[in-house]
Each structure stands twice: as structure tokens, then as C-alpha cells.
Amino acid sequence: MSFFALNDDHRAIAEMAQNFAREKIAPHALDWDERKHFPVDVLREAAALGMAAIYTSEDIGGSALSRLDAALIFEALARGCPTIAAYLSIHNMSTWMIDRFGDESQRAKWGPSLSRMDLLASYCLTEPAAGSDAAAIKMKARRDGDCYVLNGVKQFISGAGASDIYVIIARTSDDGARGMTAFVVEKDAPGLSFGANERKMGWNAQPTRQVICDDCRIPAANRLGEEGHGFKIAMAGLDGGRLNIAACSLGGAAEALDKAVAYMAERQAFNKKLNTFQALQFRLADMAIDLEASRSFLWRAASALDAKTPDATALCAMAKKFVTDACFTIANDALQLHGGYGYLADYGVEKIVRDLRVHQILEGSNEIMRLIVARRLIEEK
Ligand SMILES: Cc1cc2nc3c(=O)[nH]c(=O)nc-3n(C[C@H](O)[C@H](O)[C@H](O)COP(=O)(O)OP(=O)(O)OC[C@H]3O[C@@H](n4cnc5c(N)ncnc54)[C@H](O)[C@@H]3O)c2cc1C
């Protein structure tokens, strides 16, 4: 595969997702944001087209596509609504973790339902006192016969309360990152409850809640991978998750740029169309250049993850940082180019800005992305 040219399959996949976003998501995005509505029915329609298990194995209903395909799909979906695309990205990440690290019975039990989105999934790593420093989590998982008993709180969990499956990383020993283990917790597990839906700046069309385990008892068979492998599993999920979130930023920024170009062809100031002012033309050009640089970098990192190259994790971190920063700025510039109208909800740009802001914070903040890159640079020397 050339980094610089998509083949017919790539184009067909992107077009399918673009059509879905245009017909099923975009017309409702502002309304869902305003009403804080989580459109599970539309997510299931996306799943029917293979977009809930994009890079998951075919034997459990996945599409077995590449990370590059996923980047194309999430960019396209995010043109309709970054929030909906982002929830799908988290569902995809959790589903892949069960496919990749689950045993045969776990894959058979949950995989097909997750691929169809009959079951929705959430990823639970962050805690109230442990965000960036994920190895500092405190949630305990104690073995008790054929069960594990979980105690602790997960913070900021996307989809919580609505999801059916929670991939939870908890502590089975005090041995730092080596003492962490992954579990699959089902919604009806005794002792599992959820906090209130957080009031947020953006991402309003999906819920964010605490996940609370109070003597939450789950079968030992729900342990994902070996005891002590939880940190590795959580980080493996995030490599792809970071690309997906970056792709969601790319789609949002591309949409915001298109809106700015269209608006500037209509709007007049000083008896001239906005798009005739060279200062503003240069602004548009810079936005287009940054967008294309973001897209190229994202595809490069996705291709590295597909090829499992040794630098894939660092490239995913670099791309996440670069793309989510650049695309937030593009969206914010598009708002500025709309003048006061950009600040009004009906024009759709302020929602993109609000939605894209959080991509610089989650799935590892952009400071932590720099930490990953810097560590690798220093260790290599
Ligand atoms: C809407 C939303 C949805 C989310 N969804 C999920 C989810 O589904 N699952 C999940 O597990 N988590 C989720 N998160 C949590 C998210 O991943 C964390 O918020 C993020 O990792 C940052 O952790 P923190 O908020 O505790 O910030 P902190 O770790 O307290 O960091 C505060 C600031 O300090 C900086 N900082 C911290 N340490 C360093 C350092 N060593 N060097 C330089 N700077 C540093 C950070 O970058 C940040 O700017 C979500 C968050 C939000 C807001």
C-alpha cells in the first residue's frame, strides 16, 4: 500500500461511511447535542454496516479491516458528528480488546453481540485520583473462589450506564503496572452502579458517568488475559484508540473548514465577499495545509500499527497529539471566520469546537503523548 494513494477498496469503505454520516447522523447532530440524546438505534445501523467491529476478526462477526480503514471510517463518521464517531471508536476499541486478549469462550460469548451492537461496550481505566498516571489506579479485584470481587470507582467513563459490557482494569496486586488485570464486567453484575451523567462542554450525545464497583462480584471466567497483564492490554487498546480519536478530530475539522469556505463565499463585508480578502484566503490555505498534514500523519501512523512496526506506539502518540491539536485549531479558526454567527448553535461550528476540545485531553492527554515520544527519544540515545 502506498501511503499517498488509497486503493478502490479504501475509497469504497470511506464512501460507505460518508453516505451513512450524511444520511443518518448529520441531520440530527445538533438536536442530539442539545437534548443530550444517545442514539443507540443509529449506532446499531452503523454496526449492521460493519462499523462496530472494524478491525475485529471475522469469526466473531467483525469486519477484519485495517487500522487505515478505521481511520477513513472515523473521519467520515465525524463529519456527521464527532461525538457519535467517538463513542463508536471506544466501542470498537473495547470489542477489539475482547477479540485480541479473550479466550475462545469469551470471544464466542460476547464477540458476535458486540459486533452487531446488540451489546454496547465501555473502556474503564481512569479513576478519580488516577488519570494520566494510569499505573496508579486503586480499584481492587480480589479472587474469591470462582469469582473476583471488585471495589473502587472509575471516572469519566464514556457510554457508562448505557453500555452493557465494561472492560475494567483493576488491581490484583500492589506491584504497580505489573499488578493490573483486565476484566469484563456485565451491566447486571451485583454491586455495579453508575454515577450521574456528567454535564460537559461537548460530547453531549453520549453519556459520561462514574462506574462504581461496591463488592461487585463477577465470575473468574470474566478475567481477560492473565493476572498482571492488564496494563499491557489497556495500552494496546489505546494505540488504536488514539488513532481513532485523531480521525474523529480530522472529520470534525474537515467539516468545519468546508462550512467556512461556503460561508465566506456568501458573506459580505466592506462590500466584498469575505473570500476575496487575501488575509482570509491565506487563513483558509493554512487550515487546508494543516488538515492535509494531519491526514497524512494519521495514515502513516495507522499503516505502522497495521504493520506492527517497533515505532508504532510512538507514531500513534505523535499522530494523536499532532492531529488533535491541529484540528482543534482548524475548527476554532472556522468559527472565527464565521464572525458572530460562528458562535451561534445553528451554524454547527461551535459544536464541532466543543466536541473536538476533549480529544486533546482523553485517551492520554497531549502532554502524556509528548511524554511517550520523549521517553522513546531519550531511551534510544
Ligand atoms: C468526556 C470524557 C470522556 C472520557 N472517557 C473515558 C473513558 O471512556 N474511559 C477512561 O478510562 N477514561 C476516560 N476519560 C478520562 C481521560 O482519559 C482523562 O481525563 C485523561 O487521561 C486525563 O486524566 P485526568 O483528567 O485525571 O487529568 P490529570 O492526570 O490530573 O492531569 C491534569 C493535567 O496535568 C497534565 N499532566 C499530568 N501528568 C503530567 C506529566 N507527567 N507531565 C506533564 N503533564 C502532565 C495532564 O496532561 C493534564 O493537562 C474521559 C475524559 C473525558 C473528559
The ligand as a MOL file (V3000), in Angstrom:
LIG
                    3D

  0  0  0     0  0            999 V3000
M  V30 BEGIN CTAB
M  V30 COUNTS 53 58 0 0 0
M  V30 BEGIN ATOM
M  V30 1 C -15.5620 13.4400 28.2130 0
M  V30 2 C -14.5150 12.4750 28.6910 0
M  V30 3 C -14.6340 11.1300 28.3710 0
M  V30 4 C -13.6870 10.2200 28.8400 0
M  V30 5 N -13.8480 8.8830 28.5740 0
M  V30 6 C -13.0590 7.9800 29.1850 0
M  V30 7 C -13.3050 6.5740 29.0670 0
M  V30 8 O -14.2430 6.1580 28.3570 0
M  V30 9 N -12.5220 5.7090 29.7510 0
M  V30 10 C -11.4970 6.1190 30.5350 0
M  V30 11 O -10.8290 5.2790 31.1220 0
M  V30 12 N -11.2090 7.4410 30.6750 0
M  V30 13 C -11.9760 8.3730 30.0230 0
M  V30 14 N -11.7270 9.7230 30.1630 0
M  V30 15 C -10.6400 10.1470 31.0460 0
M  V30 16 C -9.4430 10.7630 30.3310 0
M  V30 17 O -8.7220 9.7780 29.6680 0
M  V30 18 C -8.6280 11.5140 31.4010 0
M  V30 19 O -9.3710 12.6750 31.7450 0
M  V30 20 C -7.2330 11.8730 30.9240 0
M  V30 21 O -6.4420 10.7190 30.7950 0
M  V30 22 C -6.5240 12.8680 31.8700 0
M  V30 23 O -6.5930 12.4330 33.1910 0
M  V30 24 P -7.0890 13.4370 34.3420 0
M  V30 25 O -8.3650 14.0480 33.8780 0
M  V30 26 O -7.1000 12.6980 35.6220 0
M  V30 27 O -6.0060 14.5890 34.3700 0
M  V30 28 P -4.6410 14.6080 35.2510 0
M  V30 29 O -3.9380 13.3120 35.0960 0
M  V30 30 O -4.9850 15.0500 36.6130 0
M  V30 31 O -3.8250 15.7370 34.5100 0
M  V30 32 C -4.0830 17.1280 34.6780 0
M  V30 33 C -3.1820 17.8930 33.7210 0
M  V30 34 O -1.8220 17.6390 34.0410 0
M  V30 35 C -1.1450 17.1060 32.9090 0
M  V30 36 N -0.1500 16.1250 33.3530 0
M  V30 37 C -0.3460 15.0750 34.2020 0
M  V30 38 N 0.8010 14.4060 34.3880 0
M  V30 39 C 1.7470 15.0200 33.6380 0
M  V30 40 C 3.1420 14.8110 33.4120 0
M  V30 41 N 3.7960 13.7780 33.9670 0
M  V30 42 N 3.8070 15.6610 32.5940 0
M  V30 43 C 3.1450 16.6860 32.0070 0
M  V30 44 N 1.8310 16.9420 32.1770 0
M  V30 45 C 1.1380 16.1200 32.9820 0
M  V30 46 C -2.2330 16.4840 32.0530 0
M  V30 47 O -1.8660 16.3920 30.6910 0
M  V30 48 C -3.3690 17.4660 32.2750 0
M  V30 49 O -3.2130 18.5670 31.4150 0
M  V30 50 C -12.6000 10.6610 29.6440 0
M  V30 51 C -12.4870 12.0420 29.9370 0
M  V30 52 C -13.4300 12.9310 29.4760 0
M  V30 53 C -13.2860 14.3890 29.8310 0
M  V30 END ATOM
M  V30 BEGIN BOND
M  V30 1 1 1 2
M  V30 2 1 2 3
M  V30 3 2 2 52
M  V30 4 2 3 4
M  V30 5 1 4 5
M  V30 6 1 4 50
M  V30 7 2 5 6
M  V30 8 1 6 7
M  V30 9 1 6 13
M  V30 10 2 7 8
M  V30 11 1 7 9
M  V30 12 1 9 10
M  V30 13 2 10 11
M  V30 14 1 10 12
M  V30 15 2 12 13
M  V30 16 1 13 14
M  V30 17 1 14 15
M  V30 18 1 14 50
M  V30 19 1 15 16
M  V30 20 1 16 17
M  V30 21 1 16 18
M  V30 22 1 18 19
M  V30 23 1 18 20
M  V30 24 1 20 21
M  V30 25 1 20 22
M  V30 26 1 22 23
M  V30 27 1 23 24
M  V30 28 2 24 25
M  V30 29 1 24 26
M  V30 30 1 24 27
M  V30 31 1 27 28
M  V30 32 2 28 29
M  V30 33 1 28 30
M  V30 34 1 28 31
M  V30 35 1 31 32
M  V30 36 1 32 33
M  V30 37 1 33 34
M  V30 38 1 33 48
M  V30 39 1 34 35
M  V30 40 1 35 36
M  V30 41 1 35 46
M  V30 42 1 36 37
M  V30 43 1 36 45
M  V30 44 2 37 38
M  V30 45 1 38 39
M  V30 46 1 39 40
M  V30 47 2 39 45
M  V30 48 1 40 41
M  V30 49 2 40 42
M  V30 50 1 42 43
M  V30 51 2 43 44
M  V30 52 1 44 45
M  V30 53 1 46 47
M  V30 54 1 46 48
M  V30 55 1 48 49
M  V30 56 2 50 51
M  V30 57 1 51 52
M  V30 58 1 52 53
M  V30 END BOND
M  V30 END CTAB
M  END
